[in-house]
Amino acid sequence: MFSFELYFFRVMKLNLLFTIGACSMLLFSCQEQKVDPLLMIESDVDYLASDSLEGRESGTKGERLAAEYIAKRMKEIGLTGKGEDGFIQIFDFSPKVNPHKEKLDSNRTIQVSNVLGMIDNGANKTVVIGAHYDHLGHGISGSLHAEKDSSIHNGADDNASGVALMLALAQELKNSEKAKKANYLFMAFSGEEMGLLGSNYFCKNPTIDLEMVHYMLNFDMVGRLDTSKGLAINGIGTNPNWTTELEKANWENLSFVYGESGVGPSDHTSFYLQDIPVLHFFTGQHEDYHKPSDDVEKINYFGIHTLKELIVRLAEQLDSKEQLEFVKTKDESEDNPRFTVTLGVMPDYLFQGDGMRIDGVTEGKPANKAGFLKGDIVIQMDTVLVDGMKAYMKGLSLFEKGDSTVVKVQRGENVIEEMVRF
């Protein structure tokens, strides 16, 4: 539920940070006094996910303000601009589809910016650490908001959280004495929601030598860490030693849910296609995904801080190693069954048991009408025994709109069986 008091407090806090003066925004003040890094993570998320940026849609004023803020923060941290104009790399594109007209619009051009800052240690290898900063504005194509209105999609988890983590890492690695044998390029991508445009553009128009890239880390939706579920890390098949190094860095004993493929719906894919080892960090899907309800009140700031500590250790471990070996992986999405119907649920992608655990139910959709609840585990659809996501998708692929079938779910100790109409 929206809390006006909490919103007012956050706005006043954010205004205070800007009006005290530039020095108060630095991680080290003019007197070299440290500011709590956890507070800086929260402040970064608060600003990037504020209503004043109107959802950071690519090509809008809100996106430009976000880019300016990120560039300013990079400068404060002490990074060197690595764009084509200081910290900024501008590019234009013509969207294939105008989401408001639902037809081709080849005459429309949008100008967007990547933001790039570097720690140059004079090394012969460079680590790329990235996160996209654009989102859906007032609900461009891709919104899952049931009400077709113009509500702002602030994208606190997707992906103000990833940018905040990237900036926190920049500060830590700038001061680390154990990470001096590699350069570090920090990148905030735009155009991700429209098709990985920013990372794709950079890889085709790089401002560094891509042959010297050690590896690439991508943070997309890292603001909802739940230690009981774990942390998803995709791309571990792109280097033979990823799991060993991650487990070594895992002092918090987090539960990792690994994905092999270097291909996925986020910016690490662009670097994987350049034969660069990648990792994508993700704290899980949720029922606020691509909705106006993805807001700051639901962010786990200490969780972001925990991930920062994990990744600093990982970077320090890899700092003195030779350039990492790249391994091609299978695109796991190619084997997924194709389907045209849906239950209207949000799957729990971090669930490691048998079945498909429901993490959210959309009102008015088949699962909701059948009485299924968040936390139910789908175990059978018609004759298909559901032991995981692939089996769940196979079950869906058997049906078309208008079909009906029996679906079984596990709810606690009970098995519930309901007729579902797609």
N, C-alpha and C positions, 0 to 999 in steps of 0.2 A: 504494500500500500504506500502511496506517495505521502511523504511527511514534509509539510511546508516548513516546520521548524528546523528539520535537518537540512533541507535545501537552503534555507536562509543562512544557517550557520556556515555551510560550505561556501556559499557565495561571499559572505563577509570575510571568511578566512582567505579566500582566493584574492579578493580585492585588497586585503591587507598586505598580502605577499607582494602585490604589484606596486602599492603606494608607498610602502616603507622606503623603497629605492632599489636600485639595481643590485646593490651589495647583498641585500637580504635574500635574493634569488640564487646567489652563489652557494655551492656546496661548502665553500670556504668563504667566510665573510672577509671584509676588508682588514680585519684584525687576525685573519687566518684561523678563525674559530669554526670548528666543524658544526654543520647542521645535521640533525638526525637523518640518515639516508632513508629510513622508513617514511619519514614525513615528506621527503622529496618525491618518493614514489607516489604517495597519496596526492601530493600537489600536482604532479604531472598528469595523473589520471583525471583528477578533478577538472583541470583546465581543458584537456583534450576532449573530455566527455561532457563539457558544459553546454547548455542550450545556446550560448552565444555563438558557438561554432556550427550550429544547425546540422549536426550529423556528418560534417566533413566530406560531403559528396565531391567527387573529383570534378575540378573545374569551377568550383564555387568559391565565394569569399571565405567561407568557413574552412575550406581546405587550405587556402592561401594563408590564413591566420595560423592554422596549425603548423604549416611548413615554416613560417616565420618564427613561431615559438620554439620548434625543435631546433632550428638553426641557432637561435639565441642560446638555448640550453647547451648545445654542443660547443659553442664559443666559450661560454662560461666555464665549462668543464676543462677547456684547454685543448680541444681538438683542432686540427687544421682542416679548413674547408677543402673538400676534394670533389666538388662539383665542377661544372664548367663556368660558373659564376659564383665564386666563393663556395658556400655550402650547397648551392642550389644547382640541380641539373633539370632544365626545363625541356619538355617535349610536348608535341601536339599529336592528337589522334582524332580520327573521325569515327565515332561510334557506329557500329553496324546497324544498331536498332535504337530508335528513340523510344524509351520505355513508356513515354506519355502518349505517343501516337501509334505505337505498335506497328510501325512500318519502317522501311529503309529510309535513312536520312543521311545520305552520303555528302550533303553539302555542309553539314554542321561540323565544326572543328572545336575541340576542347583542348585547352592548354593546362597542363598539370606539371608538378615538380616532384622529383626525388630530392631528398636531403641527405648529404654525405659529409661525414666528418672522420678524420683519421688520426690515429696515434702512429706517428712515423718513428720507429725505433731504428731505422737504417738497416733493417733485416732483409734477407733475400726471400722471405715468404710473408704472405699477408693472410690474415683471418678475416673473413667477412661475417659480420653479425647484423642481422636485419629484422625488420618488422614493418608491416604496412600500417599507414596511419589514416588512410581514407576509409569512409564507411558509406552508409546508404542515404544520408541526408534526410529528406522528409519521406523516404520510402521509395527509392528507385527500384527498378526491377530486381527481384531477389528478396524483397521484404516478405516476411511470413505473418505480418500483422493482420489479424482477422478483420478488423475494421478498416475499410478502404478510405482512410482520411489522411491528413497531411502531418500526422504526429512526427516529431523529431526522433530519429533513431540515433541516439547518442553513442552507441557502440563502446561502452565502458570496457567490456571484456574483449570485444571485437572492433578495434584492436588497440584502444588506448593502453590496455594492460601490457601488450607486447612492446609498445614504444617506451613505456615507463621502465620496463625491465631492461631494454636495450640501453637507455640513458644511464640507469643505475650501474650497469656493467661497464659502460664507458668510464665512469668516475672511478670505479674500483680498479680497472685495468690500467688506467692512467697512473695510478699511484702504486701499482703492484711492482715489487722488486723481483718477482718470480716470473714475470711475463715480459721480458725485454728482448727475446730472441725472435720475435715475430712482430710485424706491423698489424694494426687492427683497424679495419674499415667498418664504420658503423653507418648503416643505411636505413632511412625511413622511406618506404616505397609508397607511391600513390598508384591509383588505377588498379589495385588488386581486386576490388569487388567487381570490376568490369572485365576481368580476365587476365590477371597477373601482368598488367601492362607496364608498370614501373620497373619491375625486376627484368622483364623481357627486354625492355628498351635499354637498360643498363648493360645487360649481357651482350647486346649487339652494338652498344656505344660505350664501352667501358672507359673509365678514367684511370684505371690501373691495368697492369698486365695480368690478364686472367690466368696465364700460364704459371704465375707465381702464387696463386691462391692455394693456401694450405687446406682449408675446409670452409664450409659455410654453415652457420647456425641461424635458424629462423624461428621467431616467436610469434605465434598467432593464436590468440585466445588463451592466455596464461593467467587469467585473473580469478579463477574459481578452483584453486587447488583444494582437493578434499583427500586427506591422507588415507582415509578408509577405502577410497577407490583407486588412488594412484595417479601417476603422471604418464601420459601417452608420449612416446618418443618414436617418431617415424624416421625412416631412412637408415636404420642401423645396418642394412645390408650393403650400403655404399662404401663401407670400409671394414676390413676383417676384424679390427680391434675395437670397434665402437663399444660393444657391450662390456668388454674388459675395462676400458677406460671409464665408462659411466659408472660401473659398479664400484670401482676404486674411489671415485669422487663422491659416492653416495654416503656421506657421513650421517645423514639424517635417516638412513634406512627407509627411504621412500620406496613404495612399490611402483616399479616401472612396467608399463604395458607397451611392448615393442611392436613396431611395424617395420617390415623389411624394405619396402619399396621407396625409392627416391622420388617417385612421382606422386603428387597429391594436389589438392585444391588450394595451394598456397605457394608463396614466392620461392621456396627452396627448389621447386621444380625447375625454374629457369636456370639455376646454377647446376643442378644435376645434369641437365641436358648439355652443359658445357664440360662434362666429365669431371665434376668437382664433388668430393665427398660432402654429404649434407646431413643435417639433423633438423627435424621439425619438432618443437616442444609445444604441447597442447594439454590443457587441464580438463578437457572434456566438453562435450555438447551439453546444452541445457535448454529448458523450455523458453528462455528469453532470447535465443539465437535469432538474429535478424528481426528483432521486434523492438518497439520503443521501451520496453521494460528492461533492456540490457543497460542498466544504469549503475551509478557509482555505489549505491547503497549495498549492492550485492558482491562487491569486489573483496577478495581476501588479500589485503595488502601485505600481511605477514607472509602469506603464501608466495607472493611475488618476490619478497625479500629472501625467502628460503631458496627459491630457484636461482636467484642471483648468486648466492653463496655456492650452490652446487656447480654453476657454470663457471664461476671464477676458478674453482679448484680444477675443473676439467681443462680450462684454457692454460692454467699454470702447468698441469701435467703434460700437455701436448706441446708446450712452448719450445722445448729443446729438441723435439723429435724432427726427423726429416719429413719432407712433404708427404702427406698421407697418400696411401695407395687408393686409387679409385676402382670401385667394382660396379659393373652394371647390374641392375636388379630388374626383376620382372614387374611389369605394371599390373599390380594386383586387381585394378579396376577392370581390366580386360576380361577377367574370368567371371566377373559378377553377372548373375542373370539379369536380363532386362525386364522391367515390369512397368505397367501403366496405371496401376491402382495403388492405394496406400491405406494403411489403417488409421493414419492421422495421429501418429505418436512420434515422440522424440526418443530414438534409441540411446541407451547408455553404452557408449563405445568403449568405456573402460571396464565394463562388466566382464569378469573372467570365468564365470560359471557356465553351466549348460543352459542354453536358451537365449532369448533376446529380452533383456530387462528394459522395461518402459521407464523412461526418465521424465516424460511429460506427455500429457494427453490434450489434443486440440479439441476445443468445444465444437460440437456439431458434426464431427467426423465419425467414421464407423466405429472406432474403438470407444469413443465417448458414448455413442448411442448404445453400444453393447454393455456399458457399465464397467469397462476396464479402467484401472487406476494406475497412477504413478507408483512404481515399485513392483507391479505385476510382472511376471516373467513368461513370455510367450514360449510354449513348449511344443505346440503342434498346430498346424494349419491344414485342414482337410486330412490328407494321408501323409503329409510331410512332417517328419519329426524335426523340430527346430532345436539344433544344438549350438547355434551361433548365428552371426549376421548373414553369412552366405546362405545358409539353409533358410533363414527368414526371407531373404530376397528371392530364393528359389520358390518358396511358397507363394509369394505375391505374384510371381511371374505366371502362375497357372490361371490367373483370373483376369477378367475384364470388367469394365464399369457395368454395374447392374447385376453381376454375379453374387451369389451368396455361398457361404461355407461355414463350417464349424471351426472355431478357434478355441484352443485350450490354453489357459494361463495358470501358473503356479502363484498362489497368494498365501504366503506363509506356509502352513502345513496342508492347505487345501488346494485342490485342483478345481478350477472353475471352467465350465464349458458353455460357450454362448454362440448363437448364430450371428454372423456378421454379414452385412450387405454392403458391398463396395459401390 
